[in-house]
Amino acid sequence: MKNSNFFIKSFAVVATALAAGVCAAGEITVSEVSFTQNGKRDVVITYKLTGSESAVVTVDVLTNGVSIGEQNFTSLKGAVNTIVAPSATATNRIYWAATKDWPEHKIDSGVTVKVSAWALSNPPNYFVLDLTNGERKYYNSTNAIPGGIADDVYKTTKLVMRRIPAGGETFLFGWPSDEQSYQSNLAFPQHDVSFNDDYYMAIYETTEGQYGTIWPTDNRGSSAGRDSRLPVNGMYYQKIRGTGKSWPGDNHEIAEADKTSCFIGRIRNITNGAVEFDLPTEAQWEYACRAETTTMYYNGITWDTRGKLPQIMWNKDWISEQQEVGLLVPNGFGLYDMLGNVFELCLDVWATGTVASDGSATTDPVGPSGTSASYRVIRGGDVTTAKAWCSCSYRYAASGATTDSKVGFRVVCPAVAK
């Protein structure tokens, strides 16, 4: 297939079409998929999307029925990786700079294109928000994200969200009795927790760069001059969610007056309110952190194998300062730095023992009632805490109204494309 000196005339090849995430009634249909290529090897893919609902459209390029790898077509532009409206007559176009992405390969009749349409209620695994202009993109995997998620842009001016497969799942929530713990008085009875729906969670802790992009006029003092790729610190509930509405009594509402004076209000404004960003509940946080494991730390690391912890966490035993996000090994869901670095704030009002839970199974728990000034749950430990505290189960409290240099956060939103 390699050929560095060739000239391909324009031609069309009928490609395969796949409607992924099609509703039961079959409202979404992809048809008339084809592509043409000019002498510069620029490719134009065309397709029609019909039905009664919009859909997220993604594309795959295959040779001999096998994908060439999503990392080889990240220059895609046009009606792809975004929400596309259906039309009985309109032809949608996708542009691919094959010379840039897949050099020295010949695109011929052995190459096919697969266009996939995802129902908005069942979007792809990754959602990327441009924090400068609100542009929303959706991708099958991190390989398809232009430049790769390690690129500084995804740690500073863009936000990468990973779909957490929680809908219909149940896990054992809380501090296991057999874990190393000298803070068991801060726990509650272990119990089953179930979720009705999937959700997106940021793969990185919110960084100084992301926070500053959303809120450039907020002078937080302690963060002056910090690397933009470091997790933002000095956070507290009211700074993130405002004072006019409070979880759980007001659900996910943000007061009108707080829409420009708290982080959640501002990031929602970026999408004109279309995406309901918020902090995770404590149960959402632990489920995402564990990534379907049951050990003290994620990736199967136990207290007995704690020598592997430098692979996944920044801890006081080997570091003294907060570090750039995303440098260590992620968990099974592709989330980085869930343990160590900074504590991560959750929605739940702080409580322990049977006040937090009586041990009964529950679905989509919201935690006990309280006010915006109450202490809130923080999770995951930070660079000043012991290894036992940086576990999937460890929990502590932070004031809802007082700056704490140990506290940061990451956001979640519903797994629905809008």
N, C-alpha and C positions, 0 to 999 in steps of 0.2 A: 504493500500500500504506500510505501514511501516514495516520493518523487519530488525533488526540490525544484525542477524546471519543467513546468507544464502549463498548458493553457486550456482551460475548460470552457467550452461555449455554454451559453445559457440553455438549460434543459429542465424539464419537470419530471419528477418521480412521485407517483402517488404513494403517500406514506400511511402508516397505521394510525389509527385514532383510538383513544381510550377515554371513556368518561369515568373518572375516578370520583367516588363519593356521590354517585348519582342518587337522587331522591327515589323513594320507592315508586312514586308515580311516574318516574322517568322524565322529569321536567327538563333535564339538561342533556343536550346531544351535541357531540362534536362530529363534524362531517367535512368532506371535501378538503382533506389535508394534503398539501403538496408543497414542493419547494423548487425554487429555481436558483441557479448560480451563474454569476458573470465571470468574465476572464480574470478578475482580481480575486476570485474565490469568495466574494461576498455572497451570502445566502439569504434569500427571502423565503420565509415559510408562510404559507397562507392557510386559513381554515375558516370554517363557519361555526358559530355557536348558536344553537336554537333552543327554544324552550320557554318556560314561564319565569325562570329565575336567573339572576346573574350568577357567575361562578368565578372562582380563582383558576386561572389557566397556567399550567406549567408545561414544559417540553423536555423530551429526552431525544438524544441522537444515538442511533444504533448502527453498527456495522455487523453484518451477518447475524443479526438478531441479538447482539450483545451491546450494551451501552458503552459508548466511548469514554464514559466517566463525566460526571457533571462538572468537574473542574476544567473540562475542555470546551465548555460553551458558556462561560460566565459573562461574555460581552453582549448577551442578548438584550435587545431593546424592542420596544413596541408593545403589542398586546400580549404580554407574557409576564408571569410572576406578579400579576395584579388582578384586580377584579374586572371582569369583562361582562358587559351587558349583552343579552341575547338579541339576535336580529334575524329575521327570515331572509333578509336580502344582503346585509353588509358582509364583506369579506375582511377578516382581521389579518394583520400582518405582523410577523416577527422577523427581526433583522439580526443576523449572526455574522460577526467578523471572523470567519473560519481561519483566515490567514494569521490572525493574531492568536486565537485560542488553540488551534489544532494545526500548527505549521508542519509542512513536509508530508502531509497526508492528502491523498487524492479522494475527492468526494465524487463517487460515481453511483451507478445503479445498485450497488451493494449497500448503500447507505439509506436508512429509513428514518423517519421522524415520527415520534409518538407525542401527540398533543393530549394532555389530560385536563379535564375540567373537574374541579373539586367544589362540591356544594359548600356554601358559605358556613353551614353548620358543621362541616367536616373538613376544615382547611388543612393545608400541608403542615409539616412538623415545625417549620421555622417561620417566624414573623419578624421582619426588620422594619423599624421605624426610623426615618430620618428626622432627627430632633430639630433640624434647622427649618424644615418646611412642611413637615407632617406627611411626607410621601410614605406609603405603606407597600411593602413587597413581601411575597411569600415564596418559600423555597422547600424542596423536598428534603434537603440535607445541608449540612454546613459546606459540603464540597461545591454546592451550586451558588453559594454566596460570593459575589465578586470580590476578589482579593483575599478571601479567607478570613475567618473570624479573628485571627491573631492580628490583623491589620489594625493600626491605632485608631482608624476611623470608627471602628465598632466598639472602641473603649472611650470615645470622646464625644463624637457628634451623632452617632447612630446607636440604636438600641436593638440588640438581638434577643428574641424571645424564643424559648423552646417549649413545644407542646408537651405537657405532662399527662401521660395516659392514666388518668385517675378515675374517669367515669365508669361506674359499675364495680369499682375495686374496693376491697376492704383490707385494712392493715391494722396491726397491733400498735396502738399509739401510747407513748409514754415511756417511762424509765424502767427497764427490765430489772427484776430483783437480783439477778445474778451479775449485773454490771458492777465494775469498780465504782464506788460512789461514796463520797463523804459529804454529799450535799443532798441526800435522799429526802430531807425534810422540805426541799423545794419542789418535790415531785407531786404526782397525783396517781391514783390507781390506774394501772394499765387497762386499756379497754379497746374494743374494736371500733374503728371509725371507717365509714364508707363515704363515697363521693358520688354525686349524681352526674357530674360532668367533668370533662377534661378542662384544663386551664393552661394558659401560657405563663411561663416564668422567665425572667431575665437570666441569661446564662452567666452574667457577671454581676457582682455587687455594683450598685450605682456608683459611678466614678466622679471625681472632681470635675472632669471635662464634661460629662453628661449633665451633671447638676448645673454647672455654669452655663451650658448651652441653653438649658431650660430657664434658668433664672440668673442672668448675668449681672443683675443689679443687687443681688443678695450678698452683702458683706458679712461673712461668717467669722472673720477674725482669725481663728485657729488654722484655717485652711489657706491663708495667704501664702502664695509662692509654692504650694505643693504641686507635685507632678500631676498632670491632668489624668494619668492612668491609674492613680491611687484610688482606693475606695473613699468616697466622701465620708467624713466623720463629723462628730459634734451634732448628731441628729437627735431629734425627739419627736414624739407623736404630733404635737401641735404644729411644729414646723413643717411636717410632711402633709398633714391632713387638715390643718386649720382648727379653729375653735368653735365654729358655728354649728357643726354637726359632729356626732360622735358614734363610733362603733361600740356595741351592735345596735343600739336603739334606733339609729337613723340609717341603718343598713349601709349601702355604699354611697350615700348622698354626700355632697360637698356643698356647704353654704354658698350662696351667690357671692357674698362679700369675700369669701376665701378663694375664689377661683383664680385670682391673680396674686394671692398672698400666701399660698402654700404650694409645695411641690406637686402634689397630686392634682390640684386644680390647674396648675400651669401645664402639666404634661397632657392632661385631658384636652386643654384648649388647643394644643398642637393639632389634634385630630378633629377639632370642632365638636368635641363631645362624643364622637362616634365610638371610641374605645374607652371602656370603663377601667382604667388603670387603678390599682390600689395596692396597699400592702397585702401580703399573704396572711391568712389565718395561721394560727400556730399549727393546726393539723395539716394544712396545705404545705407549710414549710417543712415539717418533719417527713411527710410522705415524699416530697420532692428530694429532700436530702438523702433519705435512705435509698431511693431508687430501687425499690423492690428487694432490698437486702435487710437482714435482721441483726447484723453484727453491731458492735459498739460504734464502729466507724464505717463509712461506706467503702465500697469496692472490696468487701469481705475482710477488711482489716479488723482484728480483734485486739483486746488488751495484750494477749500473749504475742501478737505479731506487730506491736506498736512501733517496732523499729522501722516499719515501712511508712510511718506517718509523714516524714518529710516529703513524700511523693505527693501528698494531697493537702497539707495544711501549713500555714505559717503560724508557728507557735513559739512561745518565749524560750523554749529549750534550744532553739537554733536560730532565732531571729529576734530583734528587739524593736523593730519598727514595722509599720504597715507597708505592704508590698504591692507592686503593680498587679492588677487582676489578670487572671487567665494564664499564669505562667506554670501552674502545676497541673497534675493529672485530674481531669474532670471525673464526676461520678457517672453512674450508668445511664443517666438521663442527659449527660453532656453539660452539666452545671459545674461551674468552677468556684472554688473558695467557699464552699458551704460551711466549712469548718475552719476556724481561725481567722486571722486578718482583722476583721471587725465583727462585733456582734451585729446581728441582723434583726431589725425591729419587726414585730408582727402586730396584727390588729388587736389581738386579744388583751382584755384587761387582766392584769396580774392577779393570780390567786393560786393557792396550793391546796393539797389534800382533797377532801370531798367537796370543798367549795368550788374547786376547779372542775372536778368530775367525781361522781359517785361510783364510777366503774361500769356504768351501763353503756351498752353499745349505742352509737349515735351516727347520724348522717349529716355531713356538712356542718360540723359544730362551729359555733360563733364565740364560745367562751362566755364567762359571766358578764352581767350587766355592769355598767360603770359610766363615768363621765370622762370628758376629754382630758382632764387634768390627772386622772388616775395613773397609777403605774401600769406600764404595758410590758408584755412579754418580749424578751430578746433571746435570740437563739444562736448557737454555733460557736460561742467563745470568740476570743480575739487574741492578739499577740502577747497579751500580758497574763493570760490564764494558763492553768496547768492542762496537761494532755487530757486528763479525765474530764475536764470541763468542756473541752472541745469535741464532744461526742454528738452523735445524732440525737440523743435524748436530753442533753443538758439544757436547762432553762434558767433564766434569771430575770430580774426586773429592772426597768429603767423608768425614770420619771417621764411623765407625758409632757412636762412643761419646762424641762431643764436640759441644757446642752450637756452632752457626755461625749468626750473624745473617743471613747471605745465603741460608740454606736454608729452603725451605718444602716443600709437597707438595700433590698432589691424589690422590684415590682412584679405584680402579676396582672393578668387580665383574662377575660373569658376567651376560650378557644373558639371564637367565632370571627369570621372575616367580615370586615365592614369598611 
